[in-house]
């Protein structure tokens, strides 16, 4: 019974991580870097406006 709950818990964590990663890769339209403040990026990168898209650089 314990292994069942561990398996379910692991599947939930993996699903949430997958959803987070796929959502983080979406880009938003922008006109300047100020519009990219709310774009999620991993720690060492910063959101910048490049060719009308917010990208993590």
N, CA, C and O atoms as a Maestro MAE file, in Angstrom:
{
 s_m_m2io_version
 :::
 2.0.0
}

f_m_ct {
 s_m_title
 :::
 protein
 m_atom[228] {
  # First column is atom index #
  i_m_mmod_type
  r_m_x_coord
  r_m_y_coord
  r_m_z_coord
  i_m_residue_number
  s_m_chain_name
  s_m_pdb_residue_name
  s_m_pdb_atom_name
  i_m_atomic_number
  :::
  1 25 0.827 -1.197 0.000 1 A "UNK " " N  " 7
  2 3 0.000 0.000 0.000 1 A "UNK " " CA " 6
  3 2 0.872 1.262 0.000 1 A "UNK " " C  " 6
  4 15 0.544 2.261 -0.640 1 A "UNK " " O  " 8
  5 25 1.970 1.192 0.721 2 A "UNK " " N  " 7
  6 3 2.864 2.347 0.776 2 A "UNK " " CA " 6
  7 2 3.495 2.615 -0.583 2 A "UNK " " C  " 6
  8 15 3.650 3.772 -0.975 2 A "UNK " " O  " 8
  9 25 3.860 1.567 -1.300 3 A "UNK " " N  " 7
  10 3 4.462 1.763 -2.621 3 A "UNK " " CA " 6
  11 2 3.463 2.380 -3.594 3 A "UNK " " C  " 6
  12 15 3.848 3.137 -4.484 3 A "UNK " " O  " 8
  13 25 2.201 2.064 -3.430 4 A "UNK " " N  " 7
  14 3 1.167 2.665 -4.278 4 A "UNK " " CA " 6
  15 2 1.116 4.175 -4.064 4 A "UNK " " C  " 6
  16 15 1.087 4.938 -5.030 4 A "UNK " " O  " 8
  17 25 1.107 4.607 -2.808 5 A "UNK " " N  " 7
  18 3 1.051 6.036 -2.515 5 A "UNK " " CA " 6
  19 2 2.324 6.747 -2.968 5 A "UNK " " C  " 6
  20 15 2.262 7.882 -3.440 5 A "UNK " " O  " 8
  21 25 3.468 6.096 -2.830 6 A "UNK " " N  " 7
  22 3 4.714 6.685 -3.312 6 A "UNK " " CA " 6
  23 2 4.671 6.853 -4.828 6 A "UNK " " C  " 6
  24 15 5.135 7.863 -5.358 6 A "UNK " " O  " 8
  25 25 4.122 5.878 -5.513 7 A "UNK " " N  " 7
  26 3 4.024 5.945 -6.968 7 A "UNK " " CA " 6
  27 2 3.095 7.072 -7.402 7 A "UNK " " C  " 6
  28 15 3.410 7.816 -8.330 7 A "UNK " " O  " 8
  29 25 1.961 7.198 -6.739 8 A "UNK " " N  " 7
  30 3 1.013 8.265 -7.066 8 A "UNK " " CA " 6
  31 2 1.639 9.630 -6.775 8 A "UNK " " C  " 6
  32 15 1.511 10.558 -7.574 8 A "UNK " " O  " 8
  33 25 2.304 9.749 -5.647 9 A "UNK " " N  " 7
  34 3 2.962 10.996 -5.274 9 A "UNK " " CA " 6
  35 2 4.027 11.371 -6.307 9 A "UNK " " C  " 6
  36 15 4.129 12.533 -6.698 9 A "UNK " " O  " 8
  37 25 4.807 10.406 -6.743 10 A "UNK " " N  " 7
  38 3 5.839 10.644 -7.749 10 A "UNK " " CA " 6
  39 2 5.228 11.081 -9.072 10 A "UNK " " C  " 6
  40 15 5.741 11.992 -9.722 10 A "UNK " " O  " 8
  41 25 4.148 10.444 -9.472 11 A "UNK " " N  " 7
  42 3 3.490 10.812 -10.726 11 A "UNK " " CA " 6
  43 2 2.943 12.238 -10.666 11 A "UNK " " C  " 6
  44 15 3.028 12.974 -11.649 11 A "UNK " " O  " 8
  45 25 2.389 12.628 -9.535 12 A "UNK " " N  " 7
  46 3 1.860 13.988 -9.382 12 A "UNK " " CA " 6
  47 2 2.989 15.007 -9.487 12 A "UNK " " C  " 6
  48 15 2.842 16.027 -10.160 12 A "UNK " " O  " 8
  49 25 4.108 14.741 -8.831 13 A "UNK " " N  " 7
  50 3 5.244 15.662 -8.884 13 A "UNK " " CA " 6
  51 2 5.773 15.779 -10.306 13 A "UNK " " C  " 6
  52 15 6.052 16.884 -10.771 13 A "UNK " " O  " 8
  53 25 5.914 14.661 -11.001 14 A "UNK " " N  " 7
  54 3 6.404 14.701 -12.380 14 A "UNK " " CA " 6
  55 2 5.440 15.451 -13.295 14 A "UNK " " C  " 6
  56 15 5.870 16.201 -14.171 14 A "UNK " " O  " 8
  57 25 4.158 15.255 -13.096 15 A "UNK " " N  " 7
  58 3 3.165 15.965 -13.900 15 A "UNK " " CA " 6
  59 2 3.236 17.472 -13.654 15 A "UNK " " C  " 6
  60 15 3.191 18.258 -14.600 15 A "UNK " " O  " 8
  61 25 3.345 17.872 -12.402 16 A "UNK " " N  " 7
  62 3 3.438 19.297 -12.091 16 A "UNK " " CA " 6
  63 2 4.713 19.915 -12.653 16 A "UNK " " C  " 6
  64 15 4.685 21.040 -13.154 16 A "UNK " " O  " 8
  65 25 5.830 19.195 -12.576 17 A "UNK " " N  " 7
  66 3 7.074 19.700 -13.159 17 A "UNK " " CA " 6
  67 2 6.952 19.856 -14.673 17 A "UNK " " C  " 6
  68 15 7.425 20.841 -15.238 17 A "UNK " " O  " 8
  69 25 6.327 18.897 -15.319 18 A "UNK " " N  " 7
  70 3 6.125 18.975 -16.764 18 A "UNK " " CA " 6
  71 2 5.267 20.184 -17.124 18 A "UNK " " C  " 6
  72 15 5.584 20.909 -18.067 18 A "UNK " " O  " 8
  73 25 4.189 20.406 -16.386 19 A "UNK " " N  " 7
  74 3 3.319 21.547 -16.667 19 A "UNK " " CA " 6
  75 2 4.045 22.869 -16.435 19 A "UNK " " C  " 6
  76 15 3.848 23.827 -17.181 19 A "UNK " " O  " 8
  77 25 4.875 22.921 -15.411 20 A "UNK " " N  " 7
  78 3 5.636 24.138 -15.132 20 A "UNK " " CA " 6
  79 2 6.624 24.429 -16.259 20 A "UNK " " C  " 6
  80 15 6.744 25.573 -16.699 20 A "UNK " " O  " 8
  81 25 7.321 23.417 -16.719 21 A "UNK " " N  " 7
  82 3 8.323 23.609 -17.766 21 A "UNK " " CA " 6
  83 2 7.667 24.010 -19.081 21 A "UNK " " C  " 6
  84 15 8.187 24.880 -19.779 21 A "UNK " " O  " 8
  85 25 6.555 23.407 -19.433 22 A "UNK " " N  " 7
  86 3 5.898 23.760 -20.689 22 A "UNK " " CA " 6
  87 2 5.315 25.160 -20.632 22 A "UNK " " C  " 6
  88 15 5.291 25.854 -21.649 22 A "UNK " " O  " 8
  89 25 4.847 25.589 -19.478 23 A "UNK " " N  " 7
  90 3 4.313 26.943 -19.341 23 A "UNK " " CA " 6
  91 2 5.437 27.970 -19.352 23 A "UNK " " C  " 6
  92 15 5.242 29.079 -19.850 23 A "UNK " " O  " 8
  93 25 6.591 27.637 -18.826 24 A "UNK " " N  " 7
  94 3 7.710 28.568 -18.778 24 A "UNK " " CA " 6
  95 2 8.291 28.840 -20.148 24 A "UNK " " C  " 6
  96 15 8.935 29.869 -20.348 24 A "UNK " " O  " 8
  97 25 8.082 27.952 -21.086 25 A "UNK " " N  " 7
  98 3 8.658 28.139 -22.412 25 A "UNK " " CA " 6
  99 2 7.810 29.031 -23.308 25 A "UNK " " C  " 6
  100 15 8.250 29.382 -24.403 25 A "UNK " " O  " 8
  101 25 6.621 29.404 -22.884 26 A "UNK " " N  " 7
  102 3 5.775 30.273 -23.695 26 A "UNK " " CA " 6
  103 2 6.357 31.678 -23.706 26 A "UNK " " C  " 6
  104 15 6.876 32.156 -22.697 26 A "UNK " " O  " 8
  105 25 6.269 32.319 -24.833 27 A "UNK " " N  " 7
  106 3 6.766 33.684 -24.936 27 A "UNK " " CA " 6
  107 2 5.593 34.644 -25.105 27 A "UNK " " C  " 6
  108 15 4.521 34.261 -25.574 27 A "UNK " " O  " 8
  109 25 5.813 35.880 -24.721 28 A "UNK " " N  " 7
  110 3 4.772 36.897 -24.831 28 A "UNK " " CA " 6
  111 2 5.241 37.978 -25.799 28 A "UNK " " C  " 6
  112 15 6.439 38.232 -25.920 28 A "UNK " " O  " 8
  113 25 4.306 38.604 -26.477 29 A "UNK " " N  " 7
  114 3 4.650 39.699 -27.375 29 A "UNK " " CA " 6
  115 2 5.044 40.911 -26.551 29 A "UNK " " C  " 6
  116 15 4.496 41.147 -25.474 29 A "UNK " " O  " 8
  117 25 5.992 41.675 -27.060 30 A "UNK " " N  " 7
  118 3 6.465 42.838 -26.311 30 A "UNK " " CA " 6
  119 2 6.896 43.930 -27.286 30 A "UNK " " C  " 6
  120 15 7.105 43.688 -28.474 30 A "UNK " " O  " 8
  121 25 7.019 45.129 -26.745 31 A "UNK " " N  " 7
  122 3 7.553 46.247 -27.509 31 A "UNK " " CA " 6
  123 2 8.859 46.737 -26.904 31 A "UNK " " C  " 6
  124 15 9.668 47.369 -27.584 31 A "UNK " " O  " 8
  125 25 9.065 46.443 -25.614 32 A "UNK " " N  " 7
  126 3 10.319 46.778 -24.945 32 A "UNK " " CA " 6
  127 2 10.555 45.761 -23.829 32 A "UNK " " C  " 6
  128 15 9.681 44.952 -23.519 32 A "UNK " " O  " 8
  129 25 11.724 45.812 -23.241 33 A "UNK " " N  " 7
  130 3 12.085 44.869 -22.187 33 A "UNK " " CA " 6
  131 2 11.205 45.045 -20.952 33 A "UNK " " C  " 6
  132 15 11.050 44.106 -20.171 33 A "UNK " " O  " 8
  133 25 10.636 46.210 -20.766 34 A "UNK " " N  " 7
  134 3 9.761 46.467 -19.618 34 A "UNK " " CA " 6
  135 2 8.536 45.553 -19.655 34 A "UNK " " C  " 6
  136 15 8.021 45.171 -18.604 34 A "UNK " " O  " 8
  137 25 8.065 45.199 -20.848 35 A "UNK " " N  " 7
  138 3 6.910 44.318 -20.976 35 A "UNK " " CA " 6
  139 2 7.215 42.885 -20.564 35 A "UNK " " C  " 6
  140 15 6.288 42.097 -20.377 35 A "UNK " " O  " 8
  141 25 8.462 42.529 -20.419 36 A "UNK " " N  " 7
  142 3 8.853 41.145 -20.135 36 A "UNK " " CA " 6
  143 2 9.098 40.880 -18.652 36 A "UNK " " C  " 6
  144 15 9.650 39.837 -18.299 36 A "UNK " " O  " 8
  145 25 8.707 41.784 -17.794 37 A "UNK " " N  " 7
  146 3 8.972 41.636 -16.361 37 A "UNK " " CA " 6
  147 2 8.317 40.379 -15.799 37 A "UNK " " C  " 6
  148 15 8.899 39.721 -14.937 37 A "UNK " " O  " 8
  149 25 7.127 40.033 -16.264 38 A "UNK " " N  " 7
  150 3 6.392 38.900 -15.708 38 A "UNK " " CA " 6
  151 2 6.669 37.587 -16.434 38 A "UNK " " C  " 6
  152 15 6.001 36.588 -16.166 38 A "UNK " " O  " 8
  153 25 7.626 37.569 -17.336 39 A "UNK " " N  " 7
  154 3 7.980 36.339 -18.040 39 A "UNK " " CA " 6
  155 2 8.863 35.486 -17.132 39 A "UNK " " C  " 6
  156 15 9.912 35.954 -16.689 39 A "UNK " " O  " 8
  157 25 8.460 34.237 -16.844 40 A "UNK " " N  " 7
  158 3 9.269 33.397 -15.946 40 A "UNK " " CA " 6
  159 2 10.520 32.877 -16.651 40 A "UNK " " C  " 6
  160 15 10.447 32.329 -17.751 40 A "UNK " " O  " 8
  161 25 11.666 33.060 -16.000 41 A "UNK " " N  " 7
  162 3 12.935 32.553 -16.519 41 A "UNK " " CA " 6
  163 2 13.672 31.820 -15.405 41 A "UNK " " C  " 6
  164 15 13.470 32.099 -14.224 41 A "UNK " " O  " 8
  165 25 14.517 30.892 -15.790 42 A "UNK " " N  " 7
  166 3 15.333 30.187 -14.807 42 A "UNK " " CA " 6
  167 2 16.339 31.169 -14.216 42 A "UNK " " C  " 6
  168 15 16.575 32.231 -14.792 42 A "UNK " " O  " 8
  169 25 16.922 30.833 -13.097 43 A "UNK " " N  " 7
  170 3 17.701 31.735 -12.266 43 A "UNK " " CA " 6
  171 2 18.795 32.550 -12.963 43 A "UNK " " C  " 6
  172 15 18.786 33.770 -12.803 43 A "UNK " " O  " 8
  173 25 19.723 31.985 -13.713 44 A "UNK " " N  " 7
  174 3 20.788 32.856 -14.241 44 A "UNK " " CA " 6
  175 2 20.367 33.706 -15.442 44 A "UNK " " C  " 6
  176 15 21.112 34.601 -15.841 44 A "UNK " " O  " 8
  177 25 19.203 33.454 -16.025 45 A "UNK " " N  " 7
  178 3 18.791 34.196 -17.214 45 A "UNK " " CA " 6
  179 2 17.821 35.315 -16.860 45 A "UNK " " C  " 6
  180 15 17.182 35.297 -15.808 45 A "UNK " " O  " 8
  181 25 17.725 36.283 -17.755 46 A "UNK " " N  " 7
  182 3 16.818 37.416 -17.572 46 A "UNK " " CA " 6
  183 2 15.903 37.530 -18.786 46 A "UNK " " C  " 6
  184 15 16.323 37.227 -19.903 46 A "UNK " " O  " 8
  185 25 14.657 37.963 -18.582 47 A "UNK " " N  " 7
  186 3 13.761 38.146 -19.727 47 A "UNK " " CA " 6
  187 2 14.088 39.435 -20.480 47 A "UNK " " C  " 6
  188 15 14.196 40.508 -19.886 47 A "UNK " " O  " 8
  189 25 14.239 39.309 -21.782 48 A "UNK " " N  " 7
  190 3 14.509 40.462 -22.635 48 A "UNK " " CA " 6
  191 2 13.582 40.425 -23.841 48 A "UNK " " C  " 6
  192 15 13.114 39.361 -24.248 48 A "UNK " " O  " 8
  193 25 13.326 41.590 -24.404 49 A "UNK " " N  " 7
  194 3 12.499 41.682 -25.601 49 A "UNK " " CA " 6
  195 2 13.408 41.606 -26.825 49 A "UNK " " C  " 6
  196 15 14.231 42.491 -27.056 49 A "UNK " " O  " 8
  197 25 13.248 40.535 -27.606 50 A "UNK " " N  " 7
  198 3 14.049 40.329 -28.812 50 A "UNK " " CA " 6
  199 2 13.099 40.052 -29.962 50 A "UNK " " C  " 6
  200 15 12.385 39.050 -29.949 50 A "UNK " " O  " 8
  201 25 13.082 40.924 -30.949 51 A "UNK " " N  " 7
  202 3 12.226 40.793 -32.131 51 A "UNK " " CA " 6
  203 2 10.763 40.570 -31.746 51 A "UNK " " C  " 6
  204 15 10.123 39.640 -32.237 51 A "UNK " " O  " 8
  205 25 10.248 41.410 -30.883 52 A "UNK " " N  " 7
  206 3 8.847 41.401 -30.433 52 A "UNK " " CA " 6
  207 2 8.445 40.151 -29.665 52 A "UNK " " C  " 6
  208 15 7.258 39.828 -29.615 52 A "UNK " " O  " 8
  209 25 9.386 39.444 -29.070 53 A "UNK " " N  " 7
  210 3 9.083 38.292 -28.224 53 A "UNK " " CA " 6
  211 2 9.929 38.354 -26.967 53 A "UNK " " C  " 6
  212 15 11.101 38.726 -27.012 53 A "UNK " " O  " 8
  213 25 9.319 37.982 -25.831 54 A "UNK " " N  " 7
  214 3 10.061 37.901 -24.584 54 A "UNK " " CA " 6
  215 2 10.812 36.574 -24.557 54 A "UNK " " C  " 6
  216 15 10.207 35.505 -24.636 54 A "UNK " " O  " 8
  217 25 12.126 36.655 -24.444 55 A "UNK " " N  " 7
  218 3 12.949 35.454 -24.390 55 A "UNK " " CA " 6
  219 2 13.869 35.534 -23.177 55 A "UNK " " C  " 6
  220 15 14.221 36.621 -22.718 55 A "UNK " " O  " 8
  221 25 14.247 34.380 -22.674 56 A "UNK " " N  " 7
  222 3 15.171 34.314 -21.540 56 A "UNK " " CA " 6
  223 2 16.597 34.254 -22.072 56 A "UNK " " C  " 6
  224 15 16.961 33.327 -22.796 56 A "UNK " " O  " 8
  225 25 17.397 35.246 -21.709 57 A "UNK " " N  " 7
  226 3 18.781 35.323 -22.195 57 A "UNK " " CA " 6
  227 2 19.712 35.347 -21.009 57 A "UNK " " C  " 6
  228 15 20.930 35.410 -21.181 57 A "UNK " " O  " 8
  :::
 }
 m_bond[227] {
  # First column is bond index #
  i_m_from
  i_m_to
  i_m_order
  :::
  1 1 2 1
  2 2 3 1
  3 3 4 2
  4 3 5 1
  5 5 6 1
  6 6 7 1
  7 7 8 2
  8 7 9 1
  9 9 10 1
  10 10 11 1
  11 11 12 2
  12 11 13 1
  13 13 14 1
  14 14 15 1
  15 15 16 2
  16 15 17 1
  17 17 18 1
  18 18 19 1
  19 19 20 2
  20 19 21 1
  21 21 22 1
  22 22 23 1
  23 23 24 2
  24 23 25 1
  25 25 26 1
  26 26 27 1
  27 27 28 2
  28 27 29 1
  29 29 30 1
  30 30 31 1
  31 31 32 2
  32 31 33 1
  33 33 34 1
  34 34 35 1
  35 35 36 2
  36 35 37 1
  37 37 38 1
  38 38 39 1
  39 39 40 2
  40 39 41 1
  41 41 42 1
  42 42 43 1
  43 43 44 2
  44 43 45 1
  45 45 46 1
  46 46 47 1
  47 47 48 2
  48 47 49 1
  49 49 50 1
  50 50 51 1
  51 51 52 2
  52 51 53 1
  53 53 54 1
  54 54 55 1
  55 55 56 2
  56 55 57 1
  57 57 58 1
  58 58 59 1
  59 59 60 2
  60 59 61 1
  61 61 62 1
  62 62 63 1
  63 63 64 2
  64 63 65 1
  65 65 66 1
  66 66 67 1
  67 67 68 2
  68 67 69 1
  69 69 70 1
  70 70 71 1
  71 71 72 2
  72 71 73 1
  73 73 74 1
  74 74 75 1
  75 75 76 2
  76 75 77 1
  77 77 78 1
  78 78 79 1
  79 79 80 2
  80 79 81 1
  81 81 82 1
  82 82 83 1
  83 83 84 2
  84 83 85 1
  85 85 86 1
  86 86 87 1
  87 87 88 2
  88 87 89 1
  89 89 90 1
  90 90 91 1
  91 91 92 2
  92 91 93 1
  93 93 94 1
  94 94 95 1
  95 95 96 2
  96 95 97 1
  97 97 98 1
  98 98 99 1
  99 99 100 2
  100 99 101 1
  101 101 102 1
  102 102 103 1
  103 103 104 2
  104 103 105 1
  105 105 106 1
  106 106 107 1
  107 107 108 2
  108 107 109 1
  109 109 110 1
  110 110 111 1
  111 111 112 2
  112 111 113 1
  113 113 114 1
  114 114 115 1
  115 115 116 2
  116 115 117 1
  117 117 118 1
  118 118 119 1
  119 119 120 2
  120 119 121 1
  121 121 122 1
  122 122 123 1
  123 123 124 2
  124 123 125 1
  125 125 126 1
  126 126 127 1
  127 127 128 2
  128 127 129 1
  129 129 130 1
  130 130 131 1
  131 131 132 2
  132 131 133 1
  133 133 134 1
  134 134 135 1
  135 135 136 2
  136 135 137 1
  137 137 138 1
  138 138 139 1
  139 139 140 2
  140 139 141 1
  141 141 142 1
  142 142 143 1
  143 143 144 2
  144 143 145 1
  145 145 146 1
  146 146 147 1
  147 147 148 2
  148 147 149 1
  149 149 150 1
  150 150 151 1
  151 151 152 2
  152 151 153 1
  153 153 154 1
  154 154 155 1
  155 155 156 2
  156 155 157 1
  157 157 158 1
  158 158 159 1
  159 159 160 2
  160 159 161 1
  161 161 162 1
  162 162 163 1
  163 163 164 2
  164 163 165 1
  165 165 166 1
  166 166 167 1
  167 167 168 2
  168 167 169 1
  169 169 170 1
  170 170 171 1
  171 171 172 2
  172 171 173 1
  173 173 174 1
  174 174 175 1
  175 175 176 2
  176 175 177 1
  177 177 178 1
  178 178 179 1
  179 179 180 2
  180 179 181 1
  181 181 182 1
  182 182 183 1
  183 183 184 2
  184 183 185 1
  185 185 186 1
  186 186 187 1
  187 187 188 2
  188 187 189 1
  189 189 190 1
  190 190 191 1
  191 191 192 2
  192 191 193 1
  193 193 194 1
  194 194 195 1
  195 195 196 2
  196 195 197 1
  197 197 198 1
  198 198 199 1
  199 199 200 2
  200 199 201 1
  201 201 202 1
  202 202 203 1
  203 203 204 2
  204 203 205 1
  205 205 206 1
  206 206 207 1
  207 207 208 2
  208 207 209 1
  209 209 210 1
  210 210 211 1
  211 211 212 2
  212 211 213 1
  213 213 214 1
  214 214 215 1
  215 215 216 2
  216 215 217 1
  217 217 218 1
  218 218 219 1
  219 219 220 2
  220 219 221 1
  221 221 222 1
  222 222 223 1
  223 223 224 2
  224 223 225 1
  225 225 226 1
  226 226 227 1
  227 227 228 2
  :::
 }
}
